[in-house]
């Protein structure tokens, strides 16, 4: 046997007991950590955090898309200086008024 073999043979009972105690402590710690990981409240909290992260990410993407759409729409009705383009606003307003009058007319016919 080499030197490593004689070192193991030369271990005292106290050393062996200390190793066993250390191993028990490590095992108890590991079991406690596992118990926390698989506890329903821990799993629920992790799932909730993942869902919230997903919702926030999608909401952020939607906000960016909506913001871009608003900017494009704004660009259609304002010039480079930010002044309103009457030649585009007036026809759009007339179409809006026409749609409102049409909806009101249809509602009146349904009531009457």
C-alpha positions as CSV (number, residue, x, y, z in Angstrom):
1,X,0.0,0.0,0.0
2,X,1.1,3.5,-0.7
3,X,1.1,6.5,1.6
4,X,-2.6,7.2,1.0
5,X,-3.5,3.7,2.2
6,X,-1.6,4.1,5.4
7,X,-3.2,7.5,6.1
8,X,-6.6,6.0,5.9
9,X,-5.5,3.2,8.2
10,X,-4.0,5.6,10.6
11,X,-7.3,7.6,11.1
12,X,-8.5,7.7,14.7
13,X,-11.9,6.9,15.9
14,X,-12.4,10.6,16.7
15,X,-11.5,11.6,13.1
16,X,-14.0,9.0,11.7
17,X,-16.7,10.2,14.1
18,X,-16.0,13.8,13.1
19,X,-16.3,12.9,9.4
20,X,-19.6,11.1,10.0
21,X,-20.9,14.2,12.0
22,X,-19.8,16.5,9.2
23,X,-21.5,14.3,6.6
24,X,-24.7,14.1,8.6
25,X,-24.8,17.9,8.9
26,X,-24.2,18.3,5.1
27,X,-26.9,15.8,4.4
28,X,-29.4,17.5,6.7
29,X,-28.6,20.9,5.0
30,X,-29.2,19.3,1.6
31,X,-32.5,17.8,2.7
32,X,-33.6,21.1,4.1
33,X,-32.8,22.8,0.8
34,X,-34.7,20.2,-1.1
35,X,-37.7,20.5,1.2
36,X,-37.8,24.2,0.6
37,X,-37.5,23.8,-3.2
38,X,-40.4,21.3,-3.5
39,X,-42.7,23.0,-1.0
40,X,-45.9,24.1,-2.7
41,X,-45.5,27.7,-1.6
42,X,-42.0,27.9,-3.2
43,X,-43.3,26.3,-6.4
44,X,-46.2,28.7,-6.5
45,X,-44.0,31.7,-5.9
46,X,-41.6,30.6,-8.7
47,X,-44.5,30.0,-11.1
48,X,-46.0,33.4,-10.2
49,X,-42.7,35.1,-10.8
50,X,-42.3,33.4,-14.2
51,X,-45.9,34.4,-15.2
52,X,-45.5,38.0,-14.1
53,X,-42.2,38.2,-16.0
54,X,-43.9,36.8,-19.1
55,X,-46.8,39.2,-18.8
56,X,-44.5,42.2,-18.2
57,X,-42.5,41.2,-21.3
58,X,-45.5,40.9,-23.5
59,X,-47.0,44.2,-22.1
60,X,-43.7,45.9,-22.9
61,X,-43.7,44.6,-26.4
62,X,-47.3,45.7,-26.8
63,X,-46.5,49.2,-25.5
64,X,-43.6,49.5,-27.9
65,X,-45.8,48.4,-30.8
66,X,-48.7,50.7,-29.8
67,X,-46.3,53.6,-29.3
68,X,-44.9,53.0,-32.8
69,X,-48.4,52.9,-34.3
70,X,-49.3,56.2,-32.5
71,X,-46.2,57.8,-33.8
72,X,-47.0,56.7,-37.4
73,X,-50.5,57.9,-37.1
74,X,-49.3,61.2,-35.6
75,X,-46.9,61.6,-38.6
76,X,-49.9,61.3,-40.9
77,X,-51.6,64.2,-39.4
78,X,-48.7,66.5,-38.6
79,X,-45.9,68.0,-40.6
80,X,-42.1,67.9,-39.9
81,X,-42.5,70.9,-37.5
82,X,-45.4,69.2,-35.6
83,X,-48.0,71.5,-37.1
84,X,-51.4,69.9,-38.0
85,X,-52.0,69.0,-41.6
86,X,-55.5,70.4,-42.2
87,X,-55.7,68.7,-45.6
88,X,-55.6,65.3,-43.8
89,X,-57.4,66.2,-40.5
90,X,-60.6,67.6,-42.1
91,X,-61.4,64.5,-44.3
92,X,-60.7,62.2,-41.4
93,X,-63.0,64.2,-39.1
94,X,-65.7,64.2,-41.7
95,X,-65.5,60.4,-42.0
96,X,-65.7,60.1,-38.2
97,X,-68.8,62.3,-38.1
98,X,-70.4,60.3,-40.9
99,X,-69.7,57.0,-39.1
100,X,-71.3,58.5,-35.9
101,X,-74.4,59.7,-37.8
102,X,-74.7,56.2,-39.4
103,X,-74.5,54.4,-36.1
104,X,-77.0,56.8,-34.6
105,X,-79.4,56.3,-37.5
106,X,-79.2,52.5,-37.2
107,X,-79.9,52.7,-33.5
108,X,-82.9,54.8,-34.0
109,X,-84.3,52.4,-36.6
110,X,-83.9,49.5,-34.2
111,X,-85.7,51.3,-31.4
112,X,-88.6,52.5,-33.5
